Amino acid sequence: MANPNIVNVTSIYGTTWVQAVGTSATAIVTAASSTVVKLDALYVGNIDTSASYKITVDLYRSSVAYNILYQVSIPAGAGLDVLSKSIYLQEGDTLRLTADTASKLQAVASGEVISSA
């Protein structure tokens, strides 16, 4: 895993990622080879109108999951702003989401994909 130099970039693309959150850890964003992802926002919404559901968010690096949130409850019909500040994903890093129940939580992330290749 390299950490590309973001001073000499070849491209910067603003991107929005979306995902219906399932019960197994699934990537919403992955930093590909020769890229860094500056993740500016991550929102998770509960689309159920009668029950709360739990979300886990982790940064997966070198086969280790580092929890950002662990089983945080989102009330019925509510949303959660997960990031208070931007974070960078280095080449090979993955931001993963896991719910306690499938098809009840939806996520939207936005940021920039910065390429040095």
Protein Blocks (a to p, Z undefined) as FASTA:
>chain_A
ZZddfklccbdcdddddddddfbdcdfbdcdehiacddfbdcdddfbfkbccddddddde
ehiacdfbghiacdehiacdfbfbdcdddehiacddddfbehkaccddddddddfZZ
